[in-house]
Amino acid sequence: DVKVTQSSRYLVKRTGEKVFLECVQDMDHENMFWYRQDPGLGLRLIYFSYDVKMKEKGDIPEGYSVSREKKERFSLILESASTNQTSMYLCASNGQGKDYEQYFGPGTRLTVT
Amino acid sequence: DQQVKQNSPSLSVQEGRISILNCDYTNSMFDYFLWYKKYPAEGPTFLISISSIKDKNEDGRFTVFLNKSAKHLSLHIVPSQPGDSAVYFCAASANSNYQLIWGAGTKLIIKP
């Protein structure tokens, strides 16, 4: 079974803090993704990575950065958290080749106060 | 510009009846479509998919229909069960990076 884990299920941070969200997958997948999910907006892609040290901006990268130093680990960084970054953050992964299905972690509910 | 649209934010269906969830898309380059199911406080889980070379795919109680000329797909759940109550997302893909374009989701409520 594919397993994608995220470092925290719930997180509360103050405005201006630096926030790290970690994601680890155990299926040797090349591609990893960070999304945020907000009611009525579906899943919006923040960043994705198709290889170690490679990253591509998604639809809403502003205010975020990412790091992929190892194949299994993809980190999302909020340099200076703001209240409009309060959201559910979802990490996903999939393999190269004809495998469109993405496997998701349980999500991190981040609240910025 | 939303390329994948789920126009019904919510849908309520009696247990045992058919649930039909709809999804429209605008990009004719999409060649693969997926449905995901999401419970509160959990990540989405894959349900069923369809390639653009097909018009129907079935898996147990779940069937997805694709109408390319209308740029429309639908998910049928028969019979609907209480455990089907969740948010359903439609997603589409058109490129080799395997990125998915997501709809806003439809909340399905199955009434006993």
Interface residues (C-beta under 8 A of the other chain):
Chain A: V4 R9 N31 F33 Y35 G40 L41 G42 L43 R44 L45 F48 Y50 E56 G58 L90 A92 N94 Q96 D99 Y100 E101 Q102 Y103 F104 G105 P106 G107 R109
Chain B: V4 Q6 P9 Y32 L34 A41 E42 G43 P44 T45 F46 S49 F89 A91 S93 N97 Y98 Q99 L100 W102 G103 A104 G105
